[in-house]
Each structure stands twice: as structure tokens, then as C-alpha cells.
Amino acid sequence: MKHFKKISELHEALGVKPPEHPLFSAIYGERDTCPGNTEIEFSSAFYIIGFKKLKSGSMLYGKTKYDHDLGSMSFVKPQQKVSFKNVELEERGFLIIIHEDFLPGTALCSEIKKYGYFDYEVNEALHLSPAEEDIIWNLYYSIEKEHYNNTDELSKAIIVSHLDSMLKYAQRFYKRQFINRTELTGSTVTKFNALLAANFEERKTKNIGLPTVSLMADELNISSRYLTDLLKQETGKTALELIHLFLIGEAKNLLTEGELNISEISHLLGFENTTYFSRLFKKEVGTAPNKFRGSLLN
């Protein structure tokens, strides 16, 4: 697999003209302008923002294929593995390529790391409504115009400002997507809690340890970051917070039943040691497990 340190190397591999700037690039493509016979697998030192509707071929990042039935935006971070295979565009599309060295000294340098969708899988790409597409395209054209036509000492600041707006809109549109897709596929939190319950039943006969966000995400066939953001939208709590609430709820039930001691309850729930269990219980409930049980007896 190739690793591109220079944007010019990626341009050459994609068969497009050399970039105007060594650390920033905006590539526009129309339908049928992609050759459709290019196969490339790479990682890079770049953030890549893409919009495309594919006529044929495939794109992969993470572990899954890009859903090209609808127009989508995708977001790739530095060092992430990407694969393009025989891609042809159904309509116009763009790639914005931002070398990580382009951002130091700008507010976006730290801000871009806060956008969780750069950690999503490709099948969690952002699906845009026509009105949302218009907003994104207007921002792209503003970036392209500034990049190619008006280069001066303020150009970078203006480009970064437009990029910041594009990423903020993407954040807003993802929240809309979370709501819409929940209506289509059912409540994620319901499925999540069902998996936690099944995991707890399995732990009664197997020593499988604590449920993790990664494990739950794999079971639901989505990335950990997407799961956390989706649950945050639905419940106001992260995946890890919901796992902790579930475990504490089960702990309260077991303490109320009174058949197991604190160590046995800790082990049954999957904790490696009783101290960690007791600390988490006190943090969530406000009192230690033994005192909680004592209050029930009183």
C-alpha cells in the first residue's frame, strides 16, 4: 500500500493535473471525466473531504464499502487507509485535500480533531438532501474561487473559514441524518440495550469481561465513534456512559436480591477487580455497594 506524503503524489496517482499549492488542493470532477479504470490503495498525510455520486466502481475506507446509491460526503483523516477502484461519477463531485501541515497556526488545526465523523466508516457517509447539497456546493465553489483566482495574504484565512463552515454544516447535517435514520431503522438505543442484556446473560456462563463500546459497535456493524455520536443524539449520553448505567442497574438488582457478595457481583458483571467496580458504583450512585445494600436492609 502506498503512503503519500505530498499532495502532488496523490494527484499523479489519480491522473489529475499537479496542485496549485503544495499543502492544499481542490479537485472538481464532472460525470464521465473519471477514467473508470484506476485502482489505488493508499494512506496519506492529508485530510480529505469528498462529495460524489458514483456511477460504478467502489471506494473503501475503514472496513466497509461506500454506499453509492445516494449522493454522499465522506471524510478521511491522515493515516487512514483508502481504496478507489474503477470509480466513475454519476454526476459532478469534488475532493478537497488538506495536508496536515496546512493547518498549524489556524483555529481549524485543533477544531478539525473534534469532528467525530473523520472516524466513521465509509458506510456511515453523510447523505445530503438537495437543499443541503446546494449549501455544500456553494461553499466548495467559494473555496475553489479563492484558491485559484484571488491568491494573496488573506487567501489562506478565507479558505480556512469556508472549510470551517463546511465542517460545521456537516456536523449539523449528520445530526439530521441520525434522526431520520433512526426513524427508518428503529431506535439504536433499544438495540444497544438488548445487546447489553444478551451480553450480561452470556457472562453468567462465560468469563468474557466487561462489554466495551468497540464490541457493541461491531455487533451493530457500525464504527465506535458513529455509535457514540448516534446514542448521544438519541439519549444525551455516550455509549460508554450507557454501558456504565446498564452495569450499575444490574448491580443494584443483584445487591437487592442479596444472594451474592460484592466480589461475586463484581466478577459476574465482568469487572477484573472489585475496587474498580466499587469506585464506578460510588461515582454513579453516590454511595459504595456495601452501604447501598445496608440501606436496603435498614
N, C-alpha and C positions, 0 to 999 in steps of 0.2 A: 504494500500500500504506500502511495506517495504521501509525503508531507510537504506542503507548500509554505515556505517562509515569506515569499514575495507574492504580491497580488499579480504581478506580471506573469508568474509561472502558472497560476490558475487560468488567466486569460488565454495563454498559449494552449493549455490543455483543453480548454473549451472551444478553441478555434475562433476567438474574437480578437479584435484589434487591441494593441497594448493600452494600458490605462493611462489617463492623463496625469494622475497623481500616484506616487509610489505607495501611499498608505490608504487611499480611498478610491472606490470605483462605483459607478452606477451603470449597469448594463441593461439595455432595453431590447426586447425581442418581440417580433410580430409572428403571427401564425405562419407556419411553414418556413420560417427563417432558420430554425434549428435543423441541422442536417439529419438528425434521427438515427445516426449510425455511430454515435460516440459512447464509449463505455469508459467510465473513470471512477476510481475509488480513491479517496484521499482524506487526510486530516489537514488542518491548516492553523495558522496563527491569526485567523480572522473571525469576526462576527459576520454572519451572512443573513440578510433579510431577503426573503424571496416571495414573489407572488406569481402564480402560474396556474393555468388550466391546461392539463396535459391531454393531447390527442392520443398519444401512445407512449410506450416506454414506462420506465419506473424511476422513482427516486427513493432512496432509503437514508435515514439517519436513525440512530438508536438501533432497535431490533426489528422494526416493522416497516411495511411498505406504505408509501404515501398514497392516500385515498384521492385519486384524481377524478372522481365523479363530479366534484364541485370545485369551484374556484377557491383556492386557499392561500393563506400566508403561512410561511414556515420560518423558523428562527433557529439558527445554528450558532453555537458558541465555539471559541478556539479549542483545538484539540479533539473536537468531536468527529467521529468517523462519518463520512458522507459518501453516497454512491449514486451516480447518474448512469442510466443505461438506456440508450436509444430513445432519448427524450424528443418528442415533437410537441409543439404548442398547439392547443386548440384555438386559443386567442392570444392576445398580447400578454406579455409578462415582463417581470424585471427581477434583477438581482442587485442588491446593494451590498458591497463588500467593504468592511471596515477593519483595517488592520488594528490589532490591539494597541500598537504604538501610536495610533492616530488620536487616541482619547486622553492620555495624560495631560493634565492642565485644564481639562474641561469638566464641568459638573457631571457630564454623562459618564465619565470614567468610573465613578462609583455607582451611579444611578443604574447603569445598564445591568449590573450584577444583581439588582433587586428584582428584575423581571423574571419570574419563575418559568415562563414559557420557553426560555432558552434551554431548559432542562426537560422539556416534554419530548415524547416520542413523535415520530413523523405522523402516525395515525391520529395524533391529537392536534394536528394543524388547525389554524384558525379559519373557519368557514365564514365568508363575508356575505352580507346581504348586498343588493345592488347599491343602496344608499351608502353603506359602509365602504364598498369598493370605490365609489366616487371620492370619498374623503381621502382614502389611501393614495389613489392615483393623483389627486391634486397635490398632496404632499410630495409624492415622488417627482412630479414634474417641477415643483419648486426646487427640490434638491438638485435635479438634473440641470435646470437652468442656471442655478448658482454655481454649480460645479464646472460647467462647460463655457459659460458666457461672461461671467462677471468676476473673474478672479482678482481679488485684492486682499488687503489686510483683514477685512471683515468676513471674507467668504467662508472660512472655516467655522467661525462662530455662528453664522447664519445657517450653514448646513447642519451643524450640531443641534441647533434649535429646532429645525424641521425634523431631524431624526428623533429628538426627544418627544416631539408632538406625535410622531408616528407610533412610537413605542407606548406612549400613554393611551392613544386611541386603541391600540391592540389590546392593552390591559382592559379597557372598558368593553371592547367587543368580546373578549374571552368571557367576561362575567355574563354578558348576554347569552353567549353560547352555552355556558354552564346551565343557565336557567332553561333554555329551550331544549337542550338535550336531556335534561332530567325529565322533562315532560314526555319526551319520546321514549326513553329507555327505563323509566322508573327511578325511584329515589336511590341514589348511590348510598346514602347513609343507611337505608334499610338493608341493602345487600351487604354493606360493610359490617353491620351489627350481626347479621346472620352468619357471616364468615367467622366473626369473633366467637359467637356461640358454638359453632361447629368446632372451632379450634380448641375451645375450652373442653368440650366433650372428648375430643381426641386426647387431650392432655391427661384425662383421667386414667387412660390405659397406656399412654406412651410418654416418655420423657423427651418432649420436643422443645422445651424452653418457652420463653415469652414470645407472644405474637409481635411481629415488627411491621413497620409501615411498608418496608420492601416486600415482605411476604404477602401482606394484604393486597398490595398493588399488583403483584404477579398473579394472584388469584383472580383479580378483576381485569387482568390484561390491560392495565394502564400503567404509566410511569408513577413513581412515588410522588414526584412534585405535582403532577396533574391531579392525583388523588387528594393530596393535601389541599390544594387550591380549590378543588371542587367541593370537598367537605366543608372547607372554611366558608364558601359561598352559601352552602345549604344550612349549616348549623352555627357558624360563627366560631367553630373550634377546629383545630388542626387534626390530622389523622392520629398523631401521637397523643394529643390530649384526649381524643375519643377512646383510644386504646386504654389509657390510664383510667378514665371514667368507668369503662366496662370492667376492668380488673378490680377496681375498688368496689364497684357494685356487687360483683361476685364475692369479694372478700367479706363484705357486710353480711351477705346471705349466709356464708359459711360460719362467720362469727356468731350470728344469731342462732343458727342451728346448734352450735355448741358441741359438736361431735369431734372436731379436730382441734389440736392446739395450734398456736401461732406459727410454729415451724412447719407443721404439716400443711397448713393453709398456704403458706408462702411457697412451698415446694409444688403443691397442686396447681397453683396459678402460673408456675413456670419461672419463678424468681430463683436465681442462683444462690442467694443468701437472704436470711431473714432480716438482716439490717437494712438492706435496700428496700425490701417490702415495707417494713415498718416506717422508714423515712418517707416513702411515697404516700403511704396511708395517712400519716400525720399531716403531710402537706395538703392533701386533698380534703381530708375530713376535719382536720383541726385538732385531732387527739390521737394518741397511739392506739394500736389494735387492742392491747390488753385493757386499756382504760375504756375503750368503746364497748368491749364485752362486759366489763364491770358495770358500766352504766345500764346495760340491759338487765343485769341481774338485780340491780337496785330498783 
